[in-house]
């Protein structure tokens, strides 16, 4: 019962796990750099419609400029007579 082969096996397992983690991190980082604008836009739109349903406001528009998305809301209770628009900037 020699403990040496067991230690080498455990060392190899840790080494393989670390290598898989680093390579997958780099791969998903590269993928994220290319799709972050689309994901950020989709998440912001879904969240805006969700907020509009809960907070009694109307989701009016989104504007994107570089890495900043501006979301505009209009309160439903004021109607056309009194326009108060709230704009929220989201950095992606």
DRENTORKOL-3810 file (N, C-alpha, C; in nm, 4 decimals):
REM DRENTORKOL-3810
@n.u->0.0823; n.v->-0.1182; n.w->0.0000; ca.u->0.0000; ca.v->0.0000; ca.w->0.0000; c.u->0.0871; c.v->0.1251; c.w->0.0000
@n.u->0.1262; n.v->0.1646; n.w->-0.1144; ca.u->0.2102; ca.v->0.2826; ca.w->-0.1273; c.u->0.1197; c.v->0.4022; c.w->-0.1581
@n.u->0.1368; n.v->0.5148; n.w->-0.0873; ca.u->0.0522; ca.v->0.6321; ca.w->-0.1042; c.u->0.0935; c.v->0.7204; c.w->-0.2195
@n.u->0.2063; n.v->0.6932; n.w->-0.2811; ca.u->0.2584; ca.v->0.7794; ca.w->-0.3860; c.u->0.1692; c.v->0.7825; c.w->-0.5111
@n.u->0.1255; n.v->0.6674; n.w->-0.5654; ca.u->0.0384; ca.v->0.6742; ca.w->-0.6832; c.u->-0.0932; c.v->0.7468; c.w->-0.6543
@n.u->-0.1453; n.v->0.7343; n.w->-0.5341; ca.u->-0.2701; ca.v->0.8024; ca.w->-0.4971; c.u->-0.2502; c.v->0.9540; c.w->-0.4981
@n.u->-0.1369; n.v->1.0013; n.w->-0.4474; ca.u->-0.1086; ca.v->1.1452; ca.w->-0.4459; c.u->-0.0925; c.v->1.1991; c.w->-0.5873
@n.u->-0.0284; n.v->1.1223; n.w->-0.6744; ca.u->-0.0124; ca.v->1.1661; ca.w->-0.8132; c.u->-0.1469; c.v->1.1721; c.w->-0.8841
@n.u->-0.2336; n.v->1.0760; n.w->-0.8543; ca.u->-0.3673; ca.v->1.0761; ca.w->-0.9136; c.u->-0.4456; c.v->1.1995; c.w->-0.8701
@n.u->-0.4428; n.v->1.2301; n.w->-0.7415; ca.u->-0.5141; ca.v->1.3478; ca.w->-0.6903; c.u->-0.4543; c.v->1.4754; c.w->-0.7488
@n.u->-0.3228; n.v->1.4807; n.w->-0.7597; ca.u->-0.2558; ca.v->1.5966; ca.w->-0.8179; c.u->-0.2995; c.v->1.6156; c.w->-0.9635
@n.u->-0.3089; n.v->1.5051; n.w->-1.0390; ca.u->-0.3523; ca.v->1.5135; ca.w->-1.1784; c.u->-0.4977; c.v->1.5597; c.w->-1.1897
@n.u->-0.5816; n.v->1.5138; n.w->-1.0985; ca.u->-0.7226; ca.v->1.5545; ca.w->-1.0997; c.u->-0.7342; c.v->1.7049; c.w->-1.0742
@n.u->-0.6618; n.v->1.7554; n.w->-0.9759; ca.u->-0.6640; ca.v->1.8995; ca.w->-0.9472; c.u->-0.6096; c.v->1.9796; c.w->-1.0644
@n.u->-0.5053; n.v->1.9321; n.w->-1.1252; ca.u->-0.4457; ca.v->2.0001; ca.w->-1.2390; c.u->-0.5418; c.v->2.0044; c.w->-1.3577
@n.u->-0.6086; n.v->1.8935; n.w->-1.3853; ca.u->-0.7063; ca.v->1.8880; ca.w->-1.4944; c.u->-0.8248; c.v->1.9801; c.w->-1.4659
@n.u->-0.8734; n.v->1.9794; n.w->-1.3419; ca.u->-0.9865; ca.v->2.0653; ca.w->-1.3062; c.u->-0.9497; c.v->2.2123; c.w->-1.3208
@n.u->-0.8310; n.v->2.2499; n.w->-1.2771; ca.u->-0.7876; ca.v->2.3890; ca.w->-1.2892; c.u->-0.7718; c.v->2.4284; c.w->-1.4350
@n.u->-0.7178; n.v->2.3397; n.w->-1.5166; ca.u->-0.7003; ca.v->2.3676; ca.w->-1.6583; c.u->-0.8350; c.v->2.3822; c.w->-1.7293
@n.u->-0.9292; n.v->2.2952; n.w->-1.6979; ca.u->-1.0639; ca.v->2.3049; ca.w->-1.7566; c.u->-1.1300; c.v->2.4355; c.w->-1.7153
@n.u->-1.1149; n.v->2.4753; n.w->-1.5885; ca.u->-1.1749; ca.v->2.6001; ca.w->-1.5407; c.u->-1.1168; c.v->2.7199; c.w->-1.6144
@n.u->-0.9865; n.v->2.7276; n.w->-1.6254; ca.u->-0.9219; ca.v->2.8432; ca.w->-1.6894; c.u->-0.9591; c.v->2.8507; c.w->-1.8373
@n.u->-0.9554; n.v->2.7379; n.w->-1.9065; ca.u->-0.9898; ca.v->2.7383; ca.w->-2.0489; c.u->-1.1362; c.v->2.7739; c.w->-2.0729
@n.u->-1.2255; n.v->2.7205; n.w->-1.9903; ca.u->-1.3677; ca.v->2.7537; ca.w->-2.0080; c.u->-1.3949; c.v->2.8992; c.w->-1.9719
@n.u->-1.3254; n.v->2.9514; n.w->-1.8719; ca.u->-1.3408; ca.v->3.0931; ca.w->-1.8360; c.u->-1.3002; c.v->3.1824; c.w->-1.9526
@n.u->-1.1880; n.v->3.1530; n.w->-2.0143; ca.u->-1.1412; ca.v->3.2328; ca.w->-2.1280; c.u->-1.2386; c.v->3.2212; c.w->-2.2448
@n.u->-1.2863; n.v->3.1011; n.w->-2.2724; ca.u->-1.3809; ca.v->3.0805; ca.w->-2.3814; c.u->-1.5097; c.v->3.1597; c.w->-2.3595
@n.u->-1.5686; n.v->3.1479; n.w->-2.2401; ca.u->-1.6945; ca.v->3.2185; ca.w->-2.2140; c.u->-1.6749; c.v->3.3691; c.w->-2.2026
@n.u->-1.5577; n.v->3.4137; n.w->-2.1628; ca.u->-1.5295; ca.v->3.5572; ca.w->-2.1617; c.u->-1.5274; c.v->3.6128; c.w->-2.3032
@n.u->-1.4654; n.v->3.5404; n.w->-2.3941; ca.u->-1.4624; ca.v->3.5838; ca.w->-2.5343; c.u->-1.6035; c.v->3.5849; c.w->-2.5927
@n.u->-1.6818; n.v->3.4825; n.w->-2.5641; ca.u->-1.8204; ca.v->3.4789; ca.w->-2.6125; c.u->-1.9004; c.v->3.5941; c.w->-2.5541
@n.u->-1.8835; n.v->3.6218; n.w->-2.4230; ca.u->-1.9588; ca.v->3.7283; ca.w->-2.3571; c.u->-1.9263; c.v->3.8649; c.w->-2.4165
@n.u->-1.8015; n.v->3.8878; n.w->-2.4532; ca.u->-1.7630; ca.v->4.0171; ca.w->-2.5101; c.u->-1.8420; c.v->4.0451; c.w->-2.6375
@n.u->-1.8685; n.v->3.9423; n.w->-2.7156; ca.u->-1.9407; ca.v->3.9617; ca.w->-2.8414; c.u->-2.0922; c.v->3.9687; c.w->-2.8247
@n.u->-2.1488; n.v->3.9068; n.w->-2.7218; ca.u->-2.2951; ca.v->3.9040; ca.w->-2.7093; c.u->-2.3493; c.v->3.9889; c.w->-2.5959
@n.u->-2.2648; n.v->4.0596; n.w->-2.5216; ca.u->-2.3136; ca.v->4.1327; ca.w->-2.4045; c.u->-2.4132; c.v->4.2427; c.w->-2.4416
@n.u->-2.3957; n.v->4.3041; n.w->-2.5560; ca.u->-2.4880; ca.v->4.4097; ca.w->-2.5973; c.u->-2.6272; c.v->4.3522; c.w->-2.6210
@n.u->-2.6350; n.v->4.2377; n.w->-2.6874; ca.u->-2.7642; ca.v->4.1761; ca.w->-2.7165; c.u->-2.8307; c.v->4.1240; c.w->-2.5888
@n.u->-2.7524; n.v->4.0609; n.w->-2.5027; ca.u->-2.8076; ca.v->4.0102; ca.w->-2.3764; c.u->-2.8510; c.v->4.1255; c.w->-2.2867
@n.u->-2.7706; n.v->4.2287; n.w->-2.2792; ca.u->-2.8059; ca.v->4.3447; ca.w->-2.1977; c.u->-2.9327; c.v->4.4113; c.w->-2.2458
@n.u->-2.9473; n.v->4.4215; n.w->-2.3757; ca.u->-3.0680; ca.v->4.4810; ca.w->-2.4333; c.u->-3.1904; c.v->4.3950; c.w->-2.4054
@n.u->-3.1764; n.v->4.2646; n.w->-2.4187; ca.u->-3.2891; ca.v->4.1742; ca.w->-2.3942; c.u->-3.3292; c.v->4.1750; c.w->-2.2465
@n.u->-3.2320; n.v->4.1701; n.w->-2.1576; ca.u->-3.2623; ca.v->4.1703; ca.w->-2.0141; c.u->-3.3262; c.v->4.3022; c.w->-1.9729
@n.u->-3.2771; n.v->4.4135; n.w->-2.0267; ca.u->-3.3345; ca.v->4.5444; ca.w->-1.9948; c.u->-3.4775; c.v->4.5554; c.w->-2.0446
@n.u->-3.5054; n.v->4.5049; n.w->-2.1629; ca.u->-3.6414; ca.v->4.5107; ca.w->-2.2174; c.u->-3.7374; c.v->4.4255; c.w->-2.1356
@n.u->-3.6985; n.v->4.3041; n.w->-2.1016; ca.u->-3.7842; ca.v->4.2167; ca.w->-2.0206; c.u->-3.8091; c.v->4.2779; c.w->-1.8835
@n.u->-3.7038; n.v->4.3319; n.w->-1.8206; ca.u->-3.7204; ca.v->4.3950; ca.w->-1.6894; c.u->-3.8087; c.v->4.5184; c.w->-1.6976
@n.u->-3.7992; n.v->4.5951; n.w->-1.8054; ca.u->-3.8808; ca.v->4.7159; ca.w->-1.8207; c.u->-4.0284; c.v->4.6818; c.w->-1.8322
@n.u->-4.0612; n.v->4.5795; n.w->-1.9102; ca.u->-4.2011; ca.v->4.5387; ca.w->-1.9209; c.u->-4.2527; c.v->4.4822; c.w->-1.7881
@n.u->-4.1669; n.v->4.4141; n.w->-1.7147; ca.u->-4.2069; ca.v->4.3612; ca.w->-1.5839; c.u->-4.2341; c.v->4.4743; c.w->-1.4855
@n.u->-4.1474; n.v->4.5735; n.w->-1.4833; ca.u->-4.1667; ca.v->4.6890; ca.w->-1.3946; c.u->-4.2929; c.v->4.7642; c.w->-1.4320
@n.u->-4.3176; n.v->4.7793; n.w->-1.5616; ca.u->-4.4366; ca.v->4.8519; ca.w->-1.6067; c.u->-4.5643; c.v->4.7847; c.w->-1.5572
@n.u->-4.5663; n.v->4.6536; n.w->-1.5533; ca.u->-4.6852; ca.v->4.5834; ca.w->-1.5065; c.u->-4.7056; c.v->4.5936; c.w->-1.3569
@n.u->-4.5972; n.v->4.6040; n.w->-1.2827; ca.u->-4.6059; ca.v->4.6049; ca.w->-1.1371; c.u->-4.6252; c.v->4.7452; c.w->-1.0801
@n.u->-4.5603; n.v->4.8444; n.w->-1.1379; ca.u->-4.5575; ca.v->4.9792; ca.w->-1.0791; c.u->-4.6575; c.v->5.0774; c.w->-1.1402
@n.u->-4.7492; n.v->5.0326; n.w->-1.2226; ca.u->-4.8522; ca.v->5.1172; ca.w->-1.2816; c.u->-4.7911; c.v->5.2312; c.w->-1.3637
@n.u->-4.6955; n.v->5.1974; n.w->-1.4474; ca.u->-4.6351; ca.v->5.2923; ca.w->-1.5404; c.u->-4.6377; c.v->5.2305; c.w->-1.6793
@n.u->-4.6173; n.v->5.3137; n.w->-1.7796; ca.u->-4.6149; ca.v->5.2668; ca.w->-1.9170; c.u->-4.4714; c.v->5.2734; c.w->-1.9684
@n.u->-4.4228; n.v->5.1620; n.w->-2.0173; ca.u->-4.2893; ca.v->5.1558; ca.w->-2.0758; c.u->-4.2964; c.v->5.2185; c.w->-2.2138
@n.u->-4.2201; n.v->5.3263; n.w->-2.2355; ca.u->-4.2322; ca.v->5.3990; ca.w->-2.3616; c.u->-4.1228; c.v->5.3680; c.w->-2.4619
@n.u->-3.9955; n.v->5.3727; n.w->-2.4192; ca.u->-3.8898; ca.v->5.3523; ca.w->-2.5178; c.u->-3.7566; c.v->5.3149; c.w->-2.4523
@n.u->-3.6672; n.v->5.2622; n.w->-2.5351; ca.u->-3.5282; ca.v->5.2407; ca.w->-2.4949; c.u->-3.4393; c.v->5.3043; c.w->-2.6002
@n.u->-3.3334; n.v->5.3659; n.w->-2.5542; ca.u->-3.2333; ca.v->5.4233; ca.w->-2.6444; c.u->-3.0976; c.v->5.3697; c.w->-2.6014
@n.u->-3.0198; n.v->5.3259; n.w->-2.6991; ca.u->-2.8880; ca.v->5.2723; ca.w->-2.6671; c.u->-2.7803; c.v->5.3622; c.w->-2.7266
@n.u->-2.6834; n.v->5.3965; n.w->-2.6422; ca.u->-2.5690; ca.v->5.4761; ca.w->-2.6859; c.u->-2.4452; c.v->5.4126; c.w->-2.6240
@n.u->-2.3647; n.v->5.3494; n.w->-2.7070; ca.u->-2.2448; ca.v->5.2768; ca.w->-2.6638; c.u->-2.2837; c.v->5.1681; c.w->-2.5624
@n.u->-2.2324; n.v->5.1766; n.w->-2.4395; ca.u->-2.2626; ca.v->5.0765; ca.w->-2.3365; c.u->-2.3669; c.v->5.1248; c.w->-2.2378
@n.u->-2.4531; n.v->5.2166; n.w->-2.2794; ca.u->-2.5541; ca.v->5.2725; ca.w->-2.1904; c.u->-2.6908; c.v->5.2620; c.w->-2.2563
@n.u->-2.7860; n.v->5.2037; n.w->-2.1852; ca.u->-2.9231; ca.v->5.1929; ca.w->-2.2350; c.u->-3.0112; c.v->5.2820; c.w->-2.1488
@n.u->-3.0856; n.v->5.3725; n.w->-2.2119; ca.u->-3.1787; ca.v->5.4598; ca.w->-2.1413; c.u->-3.3200; c.v->5.4057; c.w->-2.1596
@n.u->-3.3890; n.v->5.3851; n.w->-2.0491; ca.u->-3.5243; ca.v->5.3317; ca.w->-2.0509; c.u->-3.6184; c.v->5.4395; c.w->-1.9993
@n.u->-3.7269; n.v->5.4641; n.w->-2.0719; ca.u->-3.8210; ca.v->5.5692; ca.w->-2.0334; c.u->-3.9553; c.v->5.5100; c.w->-1.9927
@n.u->-4.0109; n.v->5.5663; n.w->-1.8858; ca.u->-4.1413; ca.v->5.5254; ca.w->-1.8338; c.u->-4.2307; c.v->5.6479; c.w->-1.8229
@n.u->-4.3605; n.v->5.6276; n.w->-1.8414; ca.u->-4.4603; ca.v->5.7331; ca.w->-1.8285; c.u->-4.5683; c.v->5.6841; c.w->-1.7318
@n.u->-4.5933; n.v->5.7574; n.w->-1.6240; ca.u->-4.6969; ca.v->5.7132; ca.w->-1.5290; c.u->-4.8344; c.v->5.7084; c.w->-1.5943
@n.u->-4.9088; n.v->5.6021; n.w->-1.5691; ca.u->-5.0426; ca.v->5.5864; ca.w->-1.6265; c.u->-5.1451; c.v->5.6789; c.w->-1.5628
@n.u->-5.1285; n.v->5.7129; n.w->-1.4365; ca.u->-5.2335; ca.v->5.7880; ca.w->-1.3671; c.u->-5.2454; c.v->5.9330; c.w->-1.4122
@n.u->-5.1410; n.v->5.9888; n.w->-1.4742; ca.u->-5.1485; ca.v->6.1281; ca.w->-1.5161; c.u->-5.2099; c.v->6.1453; c.w->-1.6539
@n.u->-5.1966; n.v->6.0483; n.w->-1.7393; ca.u->-5.2525; ca.v->6.0556; ca.w->-1.8736; c.u->-5.1810; c.v->6.1585; c.w->-1.9591
@n.u->-5.2545; n.v->6.2196; n.w->-2.0516; ca.u->-5.1948; ca.v->6.3134; ca.w->-2.1457; c.u->-5.1860; c.v->6.4539; c.w->-2.0863
@n.u->-5.2707; n.v->6.4884; n.w->-1.9897; ca.u->-5.2752; ca.v->6.6244; ca.w->-1.9358; c.u->-5.1453; c.v->6.6636; c.w->-1.8654
@n.u->-5.0865; n.v->6.5716; n.w->-1.7955; ca.u->-4.9670; ca.v->6.6036; ca.w->-1.7187; c.u->-4.8604; c.v->6.4981; c.w->-1.7486
@n.u->-4.7631; n.v->6.5344; n.w->-1.8314; ca.u->-4.6599; ca.v->6.4397; ca.w->-1.8715; c.u->-4.5401; c.v->6.4481; c.w->-1.7772
@n.u->-4.5131; n.v->6.3380; n.w->-1.7135; ca.u->-4.3953; ca.v->6.3254; ca.w->-1.6286; c.u->-4.3262; c.v->6.1972; c.w->-1.6715
@n.u->-4.2139; n.v->6.2123; n.w->-1.7380; ca.u->-4.1434; ca.v->6.0942; ca.w->-1.7878; c.u->-4.0201; c.v->6.0680; c.w->-1.7006
@n.u->-4.0036; n.v->5.9434; n.w->-1.6605; ca.u->-3.8859; ca.v->5.9031; ca.w->-1.5838; c.u->-3.7948; c.v->5.8235; c.w->-1.6753
@n.u->-3.6660; n.v->5.8583; n.w->-1.6750; ca.u->-3.5684; ca.v->5.7873; ca.w->-1.7555; c.u->-3.4653; c.v->5.7243; c.w->-1.6650
@n.u->-3.4358; n.v->5.5981; n.w->-1.6888; ca.u->-3.3381; ca.v->5.5242; ca.w->-1.6107; c.u->-3.2255; c.v->5.4809; c.w->-1.7043
@n.u->-3.1023; n.v->5.5090; n.w->-1.6666; ca.u->-2.9856; ca.v->5.4684; ca.w->-1.7454; c.u->-2.9279; c.v->5.3398; c.w->-1.6888
@n.u->-2.9056; n.v->5.2411; n.w->-1.7753; ca.u->-2.8515; ca.v->5.1118; ca.w->-1.7355; c.u->-2.7217; c.v->5.0905; c.w->-1.8111
@n.u->-2.6121; n.v->5.0717; n.w->-1.7389; ca.u->-2.4823; ca.v->5.0462; ca.w->-1.8017; c.u->-2.4653; c.v->4.8962; c.w->-1.8220
@n.u->-2.4322; n.v->4.8575; n.w->-1.9462; ca.u->-2.4100; ca.v->4.7154; ca.w->-1.9749; c.u->-2.2634; c.v->4.6892; c.w->-1.9965
END
